[in-house]
Amino acid sequence: MRGTVTAFDAHVGLGDITMTDGTIVMFHCAEIADGSRQIDIGSEVECDIVMKFSRAEASAIRPA
């Protein structure tokens, strides 16, 4: 799926991606595929959506 990083707190390691359909999913920096644990707000990304703790989260986040 494709979306845009709309929030990211590097200190906590959590952020949000707004998908092209308007859905907002949370992610942890460990899910950034290149291992950098850093991503810029506004970055266009592709990711997989997985269910964790009864909610959808982004996984395998990579540049679009």
Backbone as XML, in Angstrom:
<?xml version="1.0"?>
<chain id="A" units="angstrom">
  <residue number="1" name="MET">
    <atom name="N" x="0.838" y="-1.171" z="0.000"/>
    <atom name="CA" x="0.000" y="0.000" z="0.000"/>
    <atom name="C" x="0.889" y="1.242" z="0.000"/>
  </residue>
  <residue number="2" name="ARG">
    <atom name="N" x="0.337" y="2.346" z="-0.429"/>
    <atom name="CA" x="1.103" y="3.583" z="-0.566"/>
    <atom name="C" x="0.509" y="4.667" z="0.332"/>
  </residue>
  <residue number="3" name="GLY">
    <atom name="N" x="1.398" y="5.520" z="0.879"/>
    <atom name="CA" x="0.929" y="6.612" z="1.727"/>
    <atom name="C" x="2.020" y="7.635" z="1.959"/>
  </residue>
  <residue number="4" name="THR">
    <atom name="N" x="1.732" y="8.582" z="2.870"/>
    <atom name="CA" x="2.645" y="9.665" z="3.207"/>
    <atom name="C" x="2.852" y="9.694" z="4.710"/>
  </residue>
  <residue number="5" name="VAL">
    <atom name="N" x="4.112" y="9.835" z="5.134"/>
    <atom name="CA" x="4.408" y="9.957" z="6.560"/>
    <atom name="C" x="3.879" y="11.313" z="7.013"/>
  </residue>
  <residue number="6" name="THR">
    <atom name="N" x="2.927" y="11.302" z="7.965"/>
    <atom name="CA" x="2.312" y="12.540" z="8.421"/>
    <atom name="C" x="2.751" y="12.930" z="9.824"/>
  </residue>
  <residue number="7" name="ALA">
    <atom name="N" x="3.396" y="12.016" z="10.536"/>
    <atom name="CA" x="3.918" y="12.324" z="11.865"/>
    <atom name="C" x="5.032" y="11.336" z="12.185"/>
  </residue>
  <residue number="8" name="PHE">
    <atom name="N" x="6.058" y="11.811" z="12.895"/>
    <atom name="CA" x="7.120" y="10.925" z="13.358"/>
    <atom name="C" x="7.853" y="11.588" z="14.502"/>
  </residue>
  <residue number="9" name="ASP">
    <atom name="N" x="7.965" y="10.892" z="15.618"/>
    <atom name="CA" x="8.700" y="11.353" z="16.790"/>
    <atom name="C" x="9.907" y="10.437" z="16.951"/>
  </residue>
  <residue number="10" name="ALA">
    <atom name="N" x="11.084" y="10.912" z="16.558"/>
    <atom name="CA" x="12.297" y="10.094" z="16.590"/>
    <atom name="C" x="12.665" y="9.688" z="18.014"/>
  </residue>
  <residue number="11" name="HIS">
    <atom name="N" x="12.357" y="10.520" z="18.986"/>
    <atom name="CA" x="12.679" y="10.214" z="20.379"/>
    <atom name="C" x="11.915" y="8.979" z="20.862"/>
  </residue>
  <residue number="12" name="VAL">
    <atom name="N" x="10.644" y="8.900" z="20.505"/>
    <atom name="CA" x="9.797" y="7.774" z="20.902"/>
    <atom name="C" x="9.879" y="6.639" z="19.884"/>
  </residue>
  <residue number="13" name="GLY">
    <atom name="N" x="10.137" y="6.989" z="18.623"/>
    <atom name="CA" x="10.227" y="5.993" z="17.564"/>
    <atom name="C" x="8.897" y="5.625" z="16.943"/>
  </residue>
  <residue number="14" name="LEU">
    <atom name="N" x="7.865" y="6.444" z="17.157"/>
    <atom name="CA" x="6.537" y="6.159" z="16.625"/>
    <atom name="C" x="6.110" y="7.229" z="15.641"/>
  </residue>
  <residue number="15" name="GLY">
    <atom name="N" x="5.266" y="6.828" z="14.689"/>
    <atom name="CA" x="4.768" y="7.777" z="13.712"/>
    <atom name="C" x="3.478" y="7.299" z="13.085"/>
  </residue>
  <residue number="16" name="ASP">
    <atom name="N" x="2.956" y="8.118" z="12.179"/>
    <atom name="CA" x="1.722" y="7.809" z="11.455"/>
    <atom name="C" x="1.960" y="7.936" z="9.959"/>
  </residue>
  <residue number="17" name="ILE">
    <atom name="N" x="1.274" y="7.086" z="9.216"/>
    <atom name="CA" x="1.254" y="7.159" z="7.761"/>
    <atom name="C" x="-0.199" y="7.310" z="7.346"/>
  </residue>
  <residue number="18" name="THR">
    <atom name="N" x="-0.480" y="8.315" z="6.523"/>
    <atom name="CA" x="-1.809" y="8.469" z="5.949"/>
    <atom name="C" x="-1.787" y="7.790" z="4.587"/>
  </residue>
  <residue number="19" name="MET">
    <atom name="N" x="-2.588" y="6.746" z="4.460"/>
    <atom name="CA" x="-2.643" y="5.970" z="3.233"/>
    <atom name="C" x="-3.414" y="6.743" z="2.169"/>
  </residue>
  <residue number="20" name="THR">
    <atom name="N" x="-3.279" y="6.336" z="0.908"/>
    <atom name="CA" x="-3.943" y="7.034" z="-0.193"/>
    <atom name="C" x="-5.462" y="7.024" z="-0.059"/>
  </residue>
  <residue number="21" name="ASP">
    <atom name="N" x="-6.024" y="6.061" z="0.668"/>
    <atom name="CA" x="-7.481" y="6.023" z="0.866"/>
    <atom name="C" x="-7.929" y="6.831" z="2.080"/>
  </residue>
  <residue number="22" name="GLY">
    <atom name="N" x="-6.979" y="7.523" z="2.749"/>
    <atom name="CA" x="-7.308" y="8.362" z="3.893"/>
    <atom name="C" x="-7.150" y="7.681" z="5.239"/>
  </residue>
  <residue number="23" name="THR">
    <atom name="N" x="-6.952" y="6.379" z="5.241"/>
    <atom name="CA" x="-6.746" y="5.647" z="6.483"/>
    <atom name="C" x="-5.412" y="6.045" z="7.108"/>
  </residue>
  <residue number="24" name="ILE">
    <atom name="N" x="-5.396" y="6.198" z="8.419"/>
    <atom name="CA" x="-4.158" y="6.520" z="9.132"/>
    <atom name="C" x="-3.716" y="5.284" z="9.905"/>
  </residue>
  <residue number="25" name="VAL">
    <atom name="N" x="-2.472" y="4.869" z="9.679"/>
    <atom name="CA" x="-1.920" y="3.724" z="10.401"/>
    <atom name="C" x="-0.658" y="4.146" z="11.150"/>
  </residue>
  <residue number="26" name="MET">
    <atom name="N" x="-0.454" y="3.541" z="12.296"/>
    <atom name="CA" x="0.697" y="3.826" z="13.127"/>
    <atom name="C" x="1.872" y="2.934" z="12.699"/>
  </residue>
  <residue number="27" name="PHE">
    <atom name="N" x="3.095" y="3.380" z="12.986"/>
    <atom name="CA" x="4.255" y="2.530" z="12.756"/>
    <atom name="C" x="5.318" y="2.784" z="13.816"/>
  </residue>
  <residue number="28" name="HIS">
    <atom name="N" x="6.190" y="1.802" z="13.984"/>
    <atom name="CA" x="7.360" y="1.930" z="14.855"/>
    <atom name="C" x="8.581" y="2.002" z="13.951"/>
  </residue>
  <residue number="29" name="CYS">
    <atom name="N" x="9.588" y="2.756" z="14.365"/>
    <atom name="CA" x="10.764" y="2.967" z="13.522"/>
    <atom name="C" x="11.486" y="1.669" z="13.169"/>
  </residue>
  <residue number="30" name="ALA">
    <atom name="N" x="11.309" y="0.612" z="13.945"/>
    <atom name="CA" x="11.931" y="-0.674" z="13.625"/>
    <atom name="C" x="11.369" y="-1.265" z="12.334"/>
  </residue>
  <residue number="31" name="GLU">
    <atom name="N" x="10.227" y="-0.763" z="11.865"/>
    <atom name="CA" x="9.598" y="-1.259" z="10.636"/>
    <atom name="C" x="10.123" y="-0.566" z="9.383"/>
  </residue>
  <residue number="32" name="ILE">
    <atom name="N" x="11.039" y="0.402" z="9.510"/>
    <atom name="CA" x="11.623" y="1.056" z="8.346"/>
    <atom name="C" x="12.612" y="0.083" z="7.717"/>
  </residue>
  <residue number="33" name="ALA">
    <atom name="N" x="12.361" y="-0.304" z="6.486"/>
    <atom name="CA" x="13.069" y="-1.414" z="5.842"/>
    <atom name="C" x="14.576" y="-1.229" z="5.727"/>
  </residue>
  <residue number="34" name="ASP">
    <atom name="N" x="15.063" y="-0.008" z="5.559"/>
    <atom name="CA" x="16.502" y="0.181" z="5.375"/>
    <atom name="C" x="17.280" y="0.166" z="6.692"/>
  </residue>
  <residue number="35" name="GLY">
    <atom name="N" x="16.569" y="0.024" z="7.824"/>
    <atom name="CA" x="17.227" y="-0.080" z="9.117"/>
    <atom name="C" x="17.671" y="1.240" z="9.721"/>
  </residue>
  <residue number="36" name="SER">
    <atom name="N" x="17.351" y="2.360" z="9.085"/>
    <atom name="CA" x="17.839" y="3.659" z="9.544"/>
    <atom name="C" x="17.163" y="4.158" z="10.816"/>
  </residue>
  <residue number="37" name="ARG">
    <atom name="N" x="15.935" y="3.706" z="11.069"/>
    <atom name="CA" x="15.137" y="4.155" z="12.222"/>
    <atom name="C" x="14.849" y="5.655" z="12.187"/>
  </residue>
  <residue number="38" name="GLN">
    <atom name="N" x="14.958" y="6.252" z="11.019"/>
    <atom name="CA" x="14.697" y="7.683" z="10.826"/>
    <atom name="C" x="13.950" y="7.861" z="9.516"/>
  </residue>
  <residue number="39" name="ILE">
    <atom name="N" x="12.935" y="8.732" z="9.512"/>
    <atom name="CA" x="12.187" y="9.005" z="8.297"/>
    <atom name="C" x="11.645" y="10.429" z="8.376"/>
  </residue>
  <residue number="40" name="ASP">
    <atom name="N" x="11.570" y="11.095" z="7.257"/>
    <atom name="CA" x="11.123" y="12.482" z="7.224"/>
    <atom name="C" x="9.613" y="12.572" z="7.047"/>
  </residue>
  <residue number="41" name="ILE">
    <atom name="N" x="9.004" y="13.507" z="7.765"/>
    <atom name="CA" x="7.588" y="13.787" z="7.566"/>
    <atom name="C" x="7.418" y="14.296" z="6.138"/>
  </residue>
  <residue number="42" name="GLY">
    <atom name="N" x="6.387" y="13.797" z="5.475"/>
    <atom name="CA" x="6.138" y="14.164" z="4.081"/>
    <atom name="C" x="6.687" y="13.154" z="3.094"/>
  </residue>
  <residue number="43" name="SER">
    <atom name="N" x="7.460" y="12.181" z="3.568"/>
    <atom name="CA" x="8.013" y="11.150" z="2.682"/>
    <atom name="C" x="6.899" y="10.273" z="2.129"/>
  </residue>
  <residue number="44" name="GLU">
    <atom name="N" x="6.959" y="10.016" z="0.831"/>
    <atom name="CA" x="6.047" y="9.071" z="0.189"/>
    <atom name="C" x="6.620" y="7.678" z="0.411"/>
  </residue>
  <residue number="45" name="VAL">
    <atom name="N" x="5.799" y="6.758" z="0.918"/>
    <atom name="CA" x="6.270" y="5.418" z="1.238"/>
    <atom name="C" x="5.306" y="4.353" z="0.743"/>
  </residue>
  <residue number="46" name="GLU">
    <atom name="N" x="5.835" y="3.154" z="0.638"/>
    <atom name="CA" x="5.027" y="1.961" z="0.425"/>
    <atom name="C" x="5.243" y="1.091" z="1.645"/>
  </residue>
  <residue number="47" name="CYS">
    <atom name="N" x="4.209" y="0.348" z="2.038"/>
    <atom name="CA" x="4.331" y="-0.504" z="3.215"/>
    <atom name="C" x="3.297" y="-1.620" z="3.157"/>
  </residue>
  <residue number="48" name="ASP">
    <atom name="N" x="3.506" y="-2.595" z="4.014"/>
    <atom name="CA" x="2.528" y="-3.650" z="4.212"/>
    <atom name="C" x="1.711" y="-3.266" z="5.439"/>
  </residue>
  <residue number="49" name="ILE">
    <atom name="N" x="0.484" y="-3.731" z="5.509"/>
    <atom name="CA" x="-0.364" y="-3.481" z="6.667"/>
    <atom name="C" x="-0.554" y="-4.814" z="7.394"/>
  </residue>
  <residue number="50" name="VAL">
    <atom name="N" x="-0.255" y="-4.803" z="8.690"/>
    <atom name="CA" x="-0.414" y="-6.002" z="9.519"/>
    <atom name="C" x="-1.268" y="-5.656" z="10.728"/>
  </residue>
  <residue number="51" name="MET">
    <atom name="N" x="-1.892" y="-6.653" z="11.305"/>
    <atom name="CA" x="-2.677" y="-6.457" z="12.522"/>
    <atom name="C" x="-1.795" y="-6.760" z="13.729"/>
  </residue>
  <residue number="52" name="LYS">
    <atom name="N" x="-1.661" y="-5.773" z="14.617"/>
    <atom name="CA" x="-0.919" y="-5.932" z="15.864"/>
    <atom name="C" x="-1.772" y="-5.356" z="16.983"/>
  </residue>
  <residue number="53" name="PHE">
    <atom name="N" x="-1.922" y="-6.098" z="18.040"/>
    <atom name="CA" x="-2.690" y="-5.628" z="19.196"/>
    <atom name="C" x="-4.071" y="-5.125" z="18.779"/>
  </residue>
  <residue number="54" name="SER">
    <atom name="N" x="-4.709" y="-5.865" z="17.884"/>
    <atom name="CA" x="-6.073" y="-5.583" z="17.413"/>
    <atom name="C" x="-6.202" y="-4.283" z="16.619"/>
  </residue>
  <residue number="55" name="ARG">
    <atom name="N" x="-5.110" y="-3.795" z="16.038"/>
    <atom name="CA" x="-5.202" y="-2.599" z="15.185"/>
    <atom name="C" x="-4.239" y="-2.751" z="14.010"/>
  </residue>
  <residue number="56" name="ALA">
    <atom name="N" x="-4.548" y="-2.031" z="12.942"/>
    <atom name="CA" x="-3.692" y="-2.070" z="11.758"/>
    <atom name="C" x="-2.456" y="-1.213" z="11.991"/>
  </residue>
  <residue number="57" name="GLU">
    <atom name="N" x="-1.289" y="-1.748" z="11.606"/>
    <atom name="CA" x="-0.041" y="-1.006" z="11.694"/>
    <atom name="C" x="0.749" y="-1.225" z="10.412"/>
  </residue>
  <residue number="58" name="ALA">
    <atom name="N" x="1.616" y="-0.271" z="10.096"/>
    <atom name="CA" x="2.462" y="-0.360" z="8.912"/>
    <atom name="C" x="3.690" y="-1.214" z="9.211"/>
  </residue>
  <residue number="59" name="SER">
    <atom name="N" x="4.104" y="-1.998" z="8.225"/>
    <atom name="CA" x="5.260" y="-2.865" z="8.345"/>
    <atom name="C" x="6.052" y="-2.796" z="7.043"/>
  </residue>
  <residue number="60" name="ALA">
    <atom name="N" x="7.336" y="-3.089" z="7.097"/>
    <atom name="CA" x="8.203" y="-3.109" z="5.899"/>
    <atom name="C" x="8.098" y="-1.789" z="5.125"/>
  </residue>
  <residue number="61" name="ILE">
    <atom name="N" x="8.315" y="-0.688" z="5.812"/>
    <atom name="CA" x="8.182" y="0.645" z="5.217"/>
    <atom name="C" x="9.380" y="0.942" z="4.329"/>
  </residue>
  <residue number="62" name="ARG">
    <atom name="N" x="9.102" y="1.341" z="3.088"/>
    <atom name="CA" x="10.159" y="1.606" z="2.119"/>
    <atom name="C" x="9.769" y="2.799" z="1.251"/>
  </residue>
  <residue number="63" name="PRO">
    <atom name="N" x="10.741" y="3.461" z="0.632"/>
    <atom name="CA" x="10.427" y="4.623" z="-0.226"/>
    <atom name="C" x="9.505" y="4.218" z="-1.378"/>
  </residue>
  <residue number="64" name="ALA">
    <atom name="N" x="8.606" y="5.117" z="-1.738"/>
    <atom name="CA" x="7.686" y="4.843" z="-2.864"/>
    <atom name="C" x="8.378" y="5.123" z="-4.182"/>
  </residue>
</chain>
